[in-house]
Amino acid sequence: MSAVVIKLGSSIVADDEGQPRADVLAHVCEQAAALHRAGRDVAIVTSGAIARGMGVMRFPERPRAIDELQAASAVGQGKLYAVYDELLRGHGITSAQVLLTFHDLSGERALYLNARQTLRKLLDWRAVPVINENDTTATDEITFGDNDFLAAQVAILIGAELLVLLTSTDGLYTADPQLDADARLVPLVEDFAALEALDIRQTTTTLGSGGMRSKVVAAEMATAAGIPTVVANGRSEGAIAAAVAGEPIGTRFTPQAGEYSSFKLWLKYAKPARGTVHVDAGAARALREGGTSLLPVGVVAVDGEFGAGDAVDVVNDGTAVGKGIASCPAADLRRVMGLKSDAVRELLPRADEETIHRDHFVLA
């Protein structure tokens, strides 16, 4: 059965005081219910737990410290879900609260399969999952960025037919319409390379941590998996229904040829690199053409102070080769770079043989 993932940003969910936008949420849930009655599966990805917590605690602006953000989310999360639950129940729909972290979708098979199976079972039961990042346990190093990336991952996870990203603007513009009177709406994106000339900013508002750049990246992730994506104004009448019907609303991103797993899509487009690993020509060729893992022997230099599990860029003579998850800290890699496996084991007996495993690497 076809599925639609609807994502609401913080500016759609809550007003400047952190209070829920009751009319907007009611209209979104009404459209979700109409899709549900028509036989489609629906999943809602919502931001706004921190904003809601800020409203309850009467904070004048978004906290910066991670413990304050997590605490604000803890205050707001249950109260935010209760609004969705009540609204959907009013349409005779059972909802389910789902909190996910990066580790649930990071490619560890057991966690990934569990998240996918749980979501699919809820959809089989005709329940509507209301999904948020588990901000109370996530850290600033493993966050989805106002849930745009989380929404893309959920769409990929359940094999959605469409991802709808609702924001407070009408879609993607050629420039920031608040700063440039000549900014024009971009109705259709078929080639992401054409967007490089546009001024697409990542912003942090009073309540949220997103911006149009994170939505473009989320769209690139989803469309790379063959899922069309629409960015539209969540306050516009019938925006979701129009997007599903294929009507001209907001900015529509057409599907691309997909070839990556959901983990590799997240790694390629969303996870920030904490350092750079320079490799020789032979290692670069093996990564590009052979699909192999990167071994220490092929490493010629290491930049940055990353840890095991961090993402790193892989380059050869200044040209990007790809991005991967480091299996050891930068300090250890500097000790063993250029060495063959036997010598590596002598220096670091417990180290992984691969600097970056092929399953944790994606080409640029």
N, C-alpha and C positions, 0 to 999 in steps of 0.2 A: 504494500500500500504506500502511496506517495506521502512524503512528509515535508512540512514547511517549518523552518526554524526562524523564529522572530526574536530579534535582539533589541532591547531597549536600553539606551544610554542613560546616565545619571540625570542629564538635563531634561529628559523626557519623563523620568520616573518622579522626580522631586523638584519643587520650586527652590528659589534662592534661600529660603529658610529651612530647607530640608523636609518640608511637609509633602506628602504624596500628592501628585496631580491627579485627583480623583476622577475628573472628567476624561483625561487622556487614558488613564489605566482602564477605565470602564469601557471606553471605545475600543481599545486594543483587545481586551478580553471578549468583547462582543464580536469583533471580527474573527478572533481565534475560534470562538464557539461556532460561528457560521461555517468556517472551514471544517471544523470537527464534525458538524452535522452533515456536511457534504461528503464525508467519508475519508477526509485526509487526516493523517497523523499530524499533530502540532506539538512543538517543543518551544518553550519560551525561555530565553536567556536574558536575565535581568541584571543590570547594575543597580546601584542605589542603596545598598545596605549601609555603607559608610555615611552617605548623605542623610539617610533616615536616622541613623544614630546621632549624627551631628545635630539634627533638628530636635531630637528628644533631649539631648544634653545642652542644647542652646549654644553651640559653638558658633562664633561669628565667621570662621573660615575653616577650610579643610586642614586637618592636622598634617604635620610633616613626618613626625617620628613614627616608626613602624609599629611600636607598641600602642601608640594612640590610635593609629588607623585600625589596628586589629581590635582594640577595645571598642571603638566606635562601631565597627561592623558587628561585633557581638551584641551591642545594644540594639542595632537596627535590623539585623537579619530576620529574626522571628517576626517582628512587627511588619516588615515589608512583605514577607511571604503571606502573612495573614490577610493582607489586602487582596492579593491574587487569589488566594483560596476562596475567600468570600465572593469575589466577583465571578469566578468560574463556577462556583457552586450555584450561583443564581441562574446559570444557564444549564444546570443539571449535569455539570462536568466535574469529575473527580480530578483533583490536582495532586501532585507529589513534589515535595521539596527535595532537590538534589544539589549537594554541595560538592564541587570537584576541585582538585588541586592539580598542579603541573604533573606531579608524580603519577596521578591516575591516568594521564594520557601521554606519558613520556616514552612509551615504547616497551616498558617492562610488561611482558606478555600477560602475566596473571592480573595485574591491575587494569591494564587496558581492556582485556576481555571481560573483566568483571564490570567495568563501567559500561561497556557496550551492551553486555547482556542485560544489565539492570535497566538501561534506557529502553532497550527493545522490548523487554517484558512489560514495562509500564505502558508502552505504546500498544502492545498486544492486548493489554487490559483496557485500552481506550482511555487511559489516564493522560493528562497533560503534565509533563515534567516542567517544573519551574526551577531553572538552573542558575546557580550563581557560583562564583569562585569562593572557596572556603577561606575568606580573608583572615579569619581568626587564627589560621595556622600557616598560611602562605607567608613568604618573606618578600622583601623588595627585590630579591634576585630571581624569584620564580613567580612572576605575576603575569596575568594575561592582558593587562593594559585596558582598563575599563571594559573588559569582557569581550572586546571585538574578536580577539584571537580565540578566546574560549568558544564563542559562537561559531566561528569557522570550524574549529575542531569538532564541535558537537554535530554540525552539519555533515562533516566528513564521516564521523563515527556512525551515524544512523543512516547514511546514504540519502540525504535529503534531496528533494527535487529543486528546492529554492531556499536561499538564505536572504532574509530581509533585515537590514540594519537600520533601525529607526533612530534618527538624530533630530537636532533642533534646527537644522537647515534643510533646504529643499533638495540637496544632493551635493555632488562634487562640482565645484566651480573652477574656472580657469585661474582665479586668484581669490583671496579672501574678500567676500562681498562686503564685509564691514569696513574694509580698508581701501578697496578699489571699486569705484563706481562703474568701471567698465567690465567688471567680472561677469562672465557668462556661465550659465549652467551647462555642464557636459552631460548630454542625455544618454550617450552610449559609449562604452569603452570596450574595444575589441583588441587593442594592443597596449599593454601596460608600458611598453617602452615609450609610447607617445606622451605619457604623463610626466616624463622627466623634466620637461620644460615648464611645468606648472608649479605654482607656489602652493605646495600642499604641506600644511604645518601640523605638527604634533603639539597640542596645547593641553594645559592643565587648568581647568576652571575652578571656581570656588568649590564646586561639589564633585567634579569628576576628574578622571585622569586620562581621558581619551582625546580624540581629535580626528580630523579627517584623514591624516596619514595612517593611523592605526586601522581605520576602516578600509582604506585602499589596500593595505597589506592583508587584512582579513579577506577582502574580496579576491586578492591574488591567490591566497591559499585555497579558498573554496573553489574558485574557477579552475585552478590547476588540477583539482580532483573532479572536474566536470560539472560543478554545481554553479548555476547562474546566481548572481548576487545583485540585489537592489539596495541602494542607499537612498532613503527617502525621509521626508519630514514626518515624524511620528504624530505631530499635531494636526496634520492634514486629514480631512474627512475621507475615509475609505482608502487610506494609503496602502494598507496590507492587501485588501481585496484587489485593488488596481494592480499592485505588483504581481500578485498571483495570476491575474487574468492576462498579464503581459501588456497592459496598457502603458502608455508613455507617462511615467511618473518617476521623479527623482533621477538617479543615474543607474543604468543597468550595465552590469559587467557580464559579458558573454563567456561561456565555458571555454577553457583552454584544453589542450591535450594533456591529460593527467598521467603521470608515471611514478609518483612518489607515494609512499605510505603517509598516513596522517602525522606520524612522528617526524618524518623527514620534511614534510611540509612545514611543520612548526619550527623545526630546527633551521630550515632555509630562510624562512620569512620573519620569524618572530623572536627567537631566542637571541639575545645580544651576545656578541663575542667579547670575551674578557682578555684576549691576548691573540698573538699571531705566531704561528709555527711556519718557519721557512723550510722548504724541502728542495732537494736537488732535482735535476731534470728527470732522472730515472724514476724517482718516487712519484713525481707529478704525472708522468706518463702512465705508470701503473695504476694510479688512482683514477685517471680519466678514462683509460682504455680497458683496464683489467678488472675494475671493481674490487680491488684488493684493500686490505687494511693498511694503515700507515705504521711502519715499524721505525724504531729509533734510528736505525742505520741510515734512513733516508732524510733525517732531520739535520739541517745545517745551522739553524739559529732559532732562538726563542725570544719573543718579545712579550713583556707583561708579566704580571704575577697572578696567574690563574690557578685554580685548584682542580682536583679531580672532580669530574662532573660538570665543569664549566665548558661553554662553547668557545671554540677558537677558530679564527680564520686560518686557512692553509694557503700559502702563496709560494710561487716559484719565480724568482727574478722580478718581483714586483707585480706579477700577474696572478689574479685570484684563481685558485684551483677549486676551492670549496670551503665548507665549514663542517666541523665535527665536534664531538664531545671528547674532551681529553680524559684519558684513563689515569693520569698521574699529574701531580702538581708541576708547575713550571720549574721549580728548583730541582726536582728529581729529573725532569726531562733534560735540563742543561747538563746534568752529570752523565747521562747515558747517550746523548745525541751523537750520531755518527758511529755508534758501536753495534756490533752484531749481537744476536740474541744470547749467545753463551756469555759474552762479556757483561751484558745487561743483567743477567741472572746472578752473576758473581757480585756485582755492585748492589743490586736491589733484588734480593731473592724473592720477595713477595710481590714484585711489580708485575702488572699484566704484560704479556709479550707484545701486544699492540699498543702503540701510542694513541691511535684512534682506530677503533674497530670499524670494519666496513659497514656494519649495521647502524653505526652511529655517525655516519659521514654522508654528506650530500654535496654534489657538484655545484659549482657556482653557476 
